[in-house]
Amino acid sequence: MLNIEWSKLGFEYMPTACHIQFKFSKGKWDSGSLVKDPHVSLSVAAECLHYGQAIFEGLKAYRCKDGKVRVFRDIENIRRMNSSANYACMPEFPEEMFLEAVNKVIKANIEYTPPYGTGGALYLRPLMIGSGPIIGIAPSDEYIFLILATPVGPYYRGGIVGVNAMIFEDYDRAAPNGSGRYKLAGNYAASLKASKIAKAKGFPIVLYLDSKEHKYFDEFTSSNFFAVTKSGEYITPESKSILPSITNNSLIELANHLGIKATRRQIKFEEIETFAEVGACGTAVVITPVNAIQRGDKTYNFTSDKGVVIQKLYKALTDIQYGNTPDVFNWMRLIE
Ligand SMILES: *Cc1c(COP(=O)(O)O)cnc(C)c1O
């Protein structure tokens, strides 16, 4: 038996039984294997180390109310990952092989899946890196694809807690025709500085406007932006430089299902006056309510952590994930 204090888990990496790893060379993927060693051996000239040819994903497997383990919408993760792969000139990873790899890595780490009721989950992190030794800038001809699994805890133990977000005028997340809509590792290296400055000022998250004009909302560093207007509508930005969040897509479907109008469109910054609730959404936290947005010397306040729409959507989505309510959208895949 493992000696894990489930109630103390945060969102941190813990080595587990194994990860699953595949290698690509001479134009094809091998059949993969479970690897106990949580280290990867690479050439000092590996493409990913110098030129950042690396993409990733994030998804969760849940121990449900009936005791079974299910993974949330993993087909969407491999589809998005293959779109990132295409952008970064990397080979696609076949969908069927991915689903099988997810099964294998979860089953091999099943005892690391937090029990039902703890609010935790087994976090899966697929990663693809260009591993070929290359000194001139060009796509690698060798790749490693792996999925690591690590248990994570709930973000909110005593109910949903709101945070304050900061908007910068002098840091952008993604160029208008750049890599913002792909989960490219380099996007996150480029975000560290702004996040560090914001944290030092007491803002746990950074909100980005469109980088061309700073007129429209884009998204947060690693989560999508949405607002609930004073008239009760869920709105979320339409933009070429934001990551298509699976959580956000799910919240839109849930909102419609619950009779809340949900729209994806360009959102002007001035519309901030019409927001009642603001949220950041993504796999890690589902929804982080944003109680204030700071831009320059102006602060805009919301009652997001008490927001009825945020609470309703948060509960509706997590109830499906933990199997408390029927999976009407067919989002959960049983691991057996
Ligand atoms: C991963 C990520 C998200 C959230 O996507 P989910 O599929 O909901 O986890 C949003 N924005 C950025 C920039 C991300 O990297």
PDBQT file of the ligand as one rigid body, heavy atoms in Angstrom, charges set to zero:
ROOT
HETATM    1  C1  LIG A 401      -3.867  24.175 -21.224  1.00  0.00    +0.000 C 
HETATM    2  C2  LIG A 401      -4.302  25.571 -21.400  1.00  0.00    +0.000 A 
HETATM    3  C3  LIG A 401      -5.635  25.960 -21.219  1.00  0.00    +0.000 A 
HETATM    4  C4  LIG A 401      -6.685  25.036 -20.679  1.00  0.00    +0.000 C 
HETATM    5  O1  LIG A 401      -7.030  24.003 -21.541  1.00  0.00    +0.000 OA
HETATM    6  P1  LIG A 401      -7.853  22.768 -20.972  1.00  0.00    +0.000 P 
HETATM    7  O2  LIG A 401      -7.982  21.856 -22.134  1.00  0.00    +0.000 OA
HETATM    8  O3  LIG A 401      -9.140  23.271 -20.496  1.00  0.00    +0.000 OA
HETATM    9  O4  LIG A 401      -7.025  22.195 -19.865  1.00  0.00    +0.000 OA
HETATM   10  C5  LIG A 401      -5.977  27.279 -21.513  1.00  0.00    +0.000 A 
HETATM   11  N1  LIG A 401      -5.062  28.167 -21.937  1.00  0.00    +0.000 NA
HETATM   12  C6  LIG A 401      -3.771  27.842 -22.093  1.00  0.00    +0.000 A 
HETATM   13  C7  LIG A 401      -2.819  28.865 -22.568  1.00  0.00    +0.000 C 
HETATM   14  C8  LIG A 401      -3.361  26.531 -21.819  1.00  0.00    +0.000 A 
HETATM   15  O5  LIG A 401      -2.077  26.206 -21.942  1.00  0.00    +0.000 OA
ENDROOT
TORSDOF 0
